[in-house]
């Protein structure tokens, strides 16, 4: 599954791939210049996909139930927080 979204820092392209053996989605995010920002990170609830990459893009988090082939986007939501919002929640980048 692939889609684009506009965040404060510009447009980003997202690619989610289901890993049958592992039982979860792998996430890739590319910037406006088509350069990878993250590659192969597991899509799990309450984990910041952008955490630890040393950027100011904010936080990208799956909220809700763990994602499966049947419930992606139904029982969960991929949500972006800017740095200020994320820190206000008591989270670190």
Secondary structure, DSSP 8 states (H G I E B T S, - for coil): -EEEEEETTEEEEEEEEEETTTTEEEEEEE-TTS-EEEEEEE--BT-BTTTTS--SS-EEEEEES---TTTTTTSEEEEEE-HHHHHHTT---
